[in-house]
Amino acid sequence: MPPRKRADAVRNEQTLLAAAAAVFVRSGVDAPIREIAGEAGVGMGTIYRHFPTRADLVVAVYRHQVESCASAGPELLAANDSPLVALRRWVDLFVDFLVTKHGLAQAMQSDDSGFAALHAYFLDTLGPVCRQLLDAAAAAGEIRGDLQPYELMRGIGNLCIGQDDARYNPRRLVSLLLDGLRV
């Protein structure tokens, strides 16, 4: 087993991952490391100490985003009286992730096996969370109960393609999709 990281090292890594994700959304995955360091408030050496290569950083951001989105589902269900409100808020986070994911996917195309493994991780981690949210909203009578998690996640993913066109607003279409689930 690898040695456990100190609490401050874990916090630094989480800060770096959040900063890198924000920079990737804003500037793309090819953004300069110094931009990520500036966003995180650390030196470039700190980034390289945690993530020796850009690929290491990209994979870590991807996994961090998946884990954050997954942990948000149960938290949102617990914090909201309406499972549909929780589902909508989770979908907002999922869309944020997809914006980052599309750039990450392009950056990782050279390593198809690595990307395939990350995509499987994405589905295996987020599918059950989406199922939990859909089941709760259906049980509350807020949405129809015949939608599969993969269908919703794939539909949202398809709507998020092309977000770089100023005439296109994927969030509006995702909202319309969710409106169509209501009973």
C-alpha positions in Angstrom: 0.0 0.0 0.0 1.3 3.5 -0.8 1.8 5.7 2.2 -1.1 7.9 3.2 -0.8 11.6 2.3 -0.7 14.2 5.0 -3.9 16.2 5.4 -2.3 19.4 4.1 -1.0 17.6 1.0 -4.5 16.3 0.3 -5.9 19.8 0.7 -3.2 21.2 -1.6 -4.0 18.5 -4.2 -7.8 19.2 -4.0 -7.1 22.9 -4.4 -4.9 22.2 -7.4 -7.6 20.0 -9.0 -10.3 22.5 -8.5 -8.1 25.3 -9.9 -7.1 23.2 -12.9 -10.8 22.3 -13.6 -11.8 26.0 -13.5 -8.9 26.9 -15.8 -9.7 24.0 -18.2 -13.3 25.2 -18.5 -12.2 28.8 -19.1 -9.1 28.3 -21.2 -9.1 24.6 -22.4 -6.9 21.8 -21.3 -3.9 23.2 -23.1 -3.9 26.2 -20.7 -0.4 27.1 -19.4 0.5 25.5 -16.1 1.4 29.0 -14.7 -2.3 29.9 -15.2 -3.4 26.9 -13.1 -0.7 27.8 -10.5 -2.0 31.4 -10.4 -5.6 30.2 -10.0 -4.5 27.8 -7.1 -2.2 30.4 -5.5 0.8 28.1 -5.6 4.1 27.9 -7.5 4.5 25.8 -10.7 6.8 23.5 -8.8 3.9 22.5 -6.5 1.8 21.4 -9.5 4.7 19.4 -10.9 5.4 17.8 -7.5 1.8 16.5 -7.4 1.3 15.9 -11.2 4.6 15.3 -13.0 3.0 15.4 -16.5 0.0 17.3 -18.0 -1.6 13.9 -18.7 -1.3 13.1 -15.0 -3.1 16.4 -14.2 -5.8 15.8 -16.8 -6.6 12.3 -15.5 -6.6 13.5 -11.9 -9.0 16.4 -12.8 -11.3 14.0 -14.7 -11.4 11.6 -11.7 -11.9 14.5 -9.2 -14.8 15.9 -11.3 -16.5 12.5 -11.4 -16.1 12.0 -7.7 -17.4 15.5 -6.9 -20.4 15.0 -9.1 -21.1 11.6 -7.6 -20.8 12.7 -4.0 -23.1 15.7 -4.7 -26.1 13.4 -5.6 -26.9 12.0 -2.1 -26.0 15.4 -0.5 -28.5 17.2 -2.8 -31.2 14.6 -2.1 -30.7 15.1 1.7 -30.7 18.9 1.4 -33.8 19.4 -0.7 -37.4 18.6 0.0 -38.1 17.9 -3.6 -36.2 15.1 -5.3 -36.8 16.9 -8.7 -35.0 20.0 -7.3 -32.1 17.7 -6.2 -32.1 16.1 -9.7 -32.0 19.5 -11.4 -29.2 20.8 -9.2 -27.2 17.6 -9.8 -27.8 17.9 -13.6 -26.4 21.4 -13.4 -23.2 20.0 -11.8 -23.2 17.2 -14.4 -23.3 19.8 -17.2 -20.4 21.7 -15.6 -18.5 18.4 -15.6 -19.4 17.7 -19.2 -18.0 21.0 -20.3 -14.7 20.1 -18.7 -15.0 16.5 -19.9 -15.2 17.4 -23.6 -11.9 19.2 -23.4 -10.4 16.4 -21.4 -11.6 13.8 -23.9 -9.9 15.6 -26.7 -6.7 15.8 -24.8 -6.7 12.1 -24.1 -7.6 10.8 -27.6 -4.0 9.7 -28.1 -4.4 7.1 -25.3 -7.6 5.2 -26.3 -7.2 2.5 -23.7 -6.7 5.0 -20.9 -9.7 7.1 -22.0 -11.9 4.0 -22.3 -11.0 3.1 -18.7 -11.9 6.6 -17.6 -15.2 6.5 -19.5 -16.1 3.2 -17.8 -15.2 4.8 -14.5 -17.4 7.8 -15.3 -20.4 5.5 -16.1 -19.9 3.1 -13.2 -19.6 6.0 -10.7 -22.2 8.4 -12.0 -24.8 5.9 -13.3 -25.9 4.7 -9.8 -26.1 8.3 -8.5 -28.3 9.3 -11.4 -30.4 6.2 -10.8 -30.9 7.2 -7.1 -32.0 10.7 -8.1 -34.4 9.4 -10.8 -35.9 6.8 -8.5 -36.4 9.4 -5.8 -38.1 11.9 -8.1 -40.3 9.1 -9.7 -41.3 7.8 -6.2 -42.3 11.3 -5.2 -44.5 11.5 -8.3 -42.5 14.4 -9.8 -41.3 12.7 -12.9 -42.1 9.7 -15.1 -40.5 6.5 -13.9 -39.4 4.9 -17.2 -36.1 6.8 -17.9 -32.8 4.9 -17.5 -29.8 6.8 -16.1 -27.7 6.1 -19.2 -30.4 7.6 -21.4 -30.5 10.8 -19.4 -26.8 11.1 -19.1 -26.3 10.4 -22.8 -29.0 12.8 -23.8 -27.5 15.6 -21.6 -24.1 14.8 -23.0 -25.3 15.1 -26.6 -27.0 18.4 -25.8 -23.7 19.7 -24.4 -21.8 19.1 -27.6 -21.3 22.4 -29.5 -21.3 24.6 -26.4 -18.7 26.8 -28.1 -21.3 28.2 -30.5 -22.6 31.5 -29.0 -26.0 30.9 -30.6 -26.4 27.7 -28.8 -27.4 27.3 -25.1 -27.1 23.7 -24.0 -28.4 24.6 -20.5 -31.7 25.8 -21.9 -32.1 22.6 -23.8 -31.2 20.4 -20.8 -33.8 22.3 -18.8 -36.4 21.6 -21.5 -35.4 17.9 -21.4 -35.9 17.8 -17.6 -39.3 19.6 -18.0 -40.3 16.8 -20.4 -39.8 14.3 -17.6 -42.5 15.8 -15.4 -45.7 13.9 -14.9 
